[in-house]
């Protein structure tokens, strides 16, 4: 297994763990930890997809990551105000 494949698998694990923890109500979608897991999972999968030139995966996970990070930034912005 090469470095990029390992990063891709890490992304899969982060996505699955985030969804599992949300589903069993350990995490709440209104807390930043859920969105950080999604952002990091998306980032890992984008890195893997770039290495194999998988454009659809780059796009979907890029969008997923942007949504997650924008959500986190909005949460932090609301906390400061």
C-alpha atoms as one frame of an Amber mdcrd trajectory, in Angstrom:
protein
   0.000   0.000   0.000   1.443   3.357  -0.988   1.229   6.625   0.940  -1.714
   8.003  -1.071  -3.738   4.821  -0.655  -3.190   4.943   3.106  -4.384   8.564
   3.157  -7.471   7.527   1.189  -8.282   4.770   3.664  -7.835   7.232   6.526
 -10.420   9.457   4.814 -12.849   6.538   4.565 -12.376   5.754   8.248 -12.944
   9.400   9.226 -16.174   9.583   7.179 -17.517   6.306   8.570 -16.601   7.188
  12.166 -18.220  10.630  11.820 -21.444   9.129  10.492 -21.467   6.310  13.041
 -20.961   8.709  15.948 -23.684  10.981  14.589 -26.067   8.041  14.138 -25.592
   6.722  17.674 -25.866  10.272  19.024 -22.347  10.536  20.375 -21.778  13.508
  18.073 -24.225  16.250  17.235 -24.302  17.957  13.823 -24.479  21.258  15.674
 -21.017  20.686  17.144 -17.825  21.379  15.270 -16.227  17.967  15.911 -18.594
  16.273  13.457 -17.750  18.797  10.744 -13.999  18.590  11.428 -14.147  14.811
  10.930 -15.980  15.375   7.644 -13.500  18.019   6.514 -10.476  15.856   7.330
 -12.069  12.815   5.684 -12.816  14.817   2.542  -9.290  16.238   2.474  -7.773
  12.761   2.708  -9.984  11.461  -0.076  -9.178  14.452  -2.290  -5.452  13.818
  -1.802  -5.937  10.173  -2.741  -8.122  11.050  -5.737  -5.594  13.570  -7.059
  -2.912  10.889  -6.971  -4.980   8.629  -9.240  -6.579  11.423 -11.284 -10.119
  10.521 -10.207 -11.847  13.794 -11.048 -15.403  12.947  -9.916 -14.080  11.957
  -6.494 -11.987  15.131  -6.328 -15.069  17.240  -7.049 -17.529  15.543  -4.682
 -15.092  15.408  -1.784 -13.835  18.903  -2.493 -17.387  20.202  -2.244 -17.999
  18.085   0.870 -14.874  19.521   2.491 -15.791  23.093   1.585 -19.248  22.647
   3.105 -17.704  21.245   6.282 -15.095  23.984   6.707 -17.579  26.766   5.923
 -19.890  25.300   8.564 -17.080  25.240  11.138 -16.110  28.832  10.322 -19.719
  29.956  10.664 -19.964  28.183  14.033 -16.838  29.935  15.292 -18.094  33.255
  13.960 -21.403  32.879  15.827 -19.569  31.971  19.049 -17.484  35.149  18.867
 -20.522  37.385  18.362
